[in-house]
Amino acid sequence: MTAAFNLNLLERINTELGGDFRLEQFKHVARWNEIEQAVEMHLVSLCDQRVTLCGHTFHFRTSETIHTESSRKYTAESFERLARSGGWRVAEAWQDAGGLFGLFGLIRY
């Protein structure tokens, strides 16, 4: 599902902005970036190619990527710090038994 969503970005560029991406020449790859604590989504060029868009030509080498998304991951503590820095406090927190997923109810203070 994520791969189709990611490749759809190129289809929309083609349709809405007059690009000429060939979708079959890209593949979706998800990578974990340990330093940033984020899952990164990339579209990887499967060959050397040129793409035109809005009167500009872009050259892609084989294995060169387009970084399309970053999904940040937070511990409960780091999320609470982030919320506080924006003027919010955690009123309720629900987490799975393993502590991998959480839902936080915030209140503006």
C-alpha positions as CSV (number, residue, x, y, z in Angstrom):
1,M,0.0,0.0,0.0
2,T,2.8,2.4,0.9
3,A,4.7,1.7,-2.3
4,A,1.6,2.4,-4.4
5,F,1.0,5.7,-2.5
6,N,4.6,6.7,-2.9
7,L,4.7,5.9,-6.6
8,N,1.4,7.8,-7.0
9,L,3.4,11.0,-6.3
10,L,5.2,10.6,-9.6
11,E,1.9,9.9,-11.4
12,R,0.4,13.1,-9.9
13,I,3.5,15.1,-11.0
14,N,3.0,13.7,-14.5
15,T,-0.7,14.4,-14.6
16,E,-0.9,17.7,-12.7
17,L,2.5,19.3,-13.6
18,G,3.3,17.8,-17.0
19,G,6.1,15.6,-15.9
20,D,7.3,12.6,-17.8
21,F,8.3,10.2,-15.0
22,R,8.2,6.6,-16.1
23,L,6.9,4.9,-13.0
24,E,8.3,1.5,-14.0
25,Q,11.8,2.9,-13.7
26,F,11.4,3.7,-10.0
27,K,10.8,1.5,-7.0
28,H,9.7,2.3,-3.5
29,V,12.1,1.7,-0.6
30,A,11.6,2.3,3.1
31,R,14.7,2.9,5.3
32,W,15.2,3.3,9.0
33,N,17.3,6.3,9.9
34,E,18.7,5.6,13.3
35,I,20.1,9.1,13.9
36,E,16.9,10.9,13.1
37,Q,14.7,8.1,14.6
38,A,12.6,8.2,11.5
39,V,11.4,5.9,8.7
40,E,12.2,7.4,5.4
41,M,10.4,6.7,2.2
42,H,12.4,6.9,-1.0
43,L,11.8,6.3,-4.7
44,V,14.9,4.7,-6.2
45,S,15.8,5.1,-9.9
46,L,16.3,1.7,-11.5
47,C,18.4,3.1,-14.3
48,D,20.2,6.2,-15.5
49,Q,17.5,8.4,-16.8
50,R,16.3,11.9,-17.5
51,V,13.0,13.4,-16.5
52,T,11.5,16.7,-17.6
53,L,9.2,18.8,-15.5
54,C,8.2,22.4,-15.9
55,G,10.8,23.1,-18.5
56,H,13.6,21.6,-16.5
57,T,15.5,18.4,-17.0
58,F,16.5,16.3,-14.0
59,H,19.1,13.5,-14.3
60,F,18.9,10.4,-12.1
61,R,21.7,7.9,-11.8
62,T,20.9,4.2,-11.2
63,S,20.1,3.8,-7.4
64,E,19.8,7.6,-6.9
65,T,16.7,8.3,-4.7
66,I,14.0,10.9,-4.3
67,H,13.4,11.2,-0.5
68,T,9.6,11.6,-0.4
69,E,8.7,11.3,3.3
70,S,10.0,11.0,6.9
71,S,7.9,9.5,9.6
72,R,9.4,10.5,13.0
73,K,9.3,8.0,15.9
74,Y,9.2,9.2,19.5
75,T,9.5,7.6,22.9
76,A,6.8,8.6,25.3
77,E,9.3,10.9,27.1
78,S,10.6,12.5,23.9
79,F,7.0,13.1,22.7
80,E,6.1,14.7,26.0
81,R,9.1,17.1,25.7
82,L,8.0,17.9,22.2
83,A,4.5,18.6,23.3
84,R,5.6,20.8,26.2
85,S,7.8,22.8,23.8
86,G,4.7,23.7,21.8
87,G,2.6,24.7,24.8
88,W,0.8,21.4,25.3
89,R,0.7,18.8,28.1
90,V,-0.1,15.2,28.0
91,A,-3.5,14.6,29.7
92,E,-3.8,10.9,28.9
93,A,-1.5,8.3,27.3
94,W,-2.4,4.9,26.0
95,Q,0.4,2.5,24.9
96,D,0.6,-1.1,23.8
97,A,2.1,-3.7,26.2
98,G,5.5,-3.5,24.4
99,G,5.6,0.3,24.4
100,L,6.0,0.5,20.6
101,F,2.8,2.3,19.8
102,G,1.0,5.1,21.7
103,L,-1.8,7.6,21.5
104,F,-1.6,10.8,23.5
105,G,-4.4,13.1,24.5
106,L,-3.1,16.7,24.7
107,I,-4.3,19.8,26.5
108,R,-3.1,23.3,25.7
109,Y,-1.7,25.0,28.8
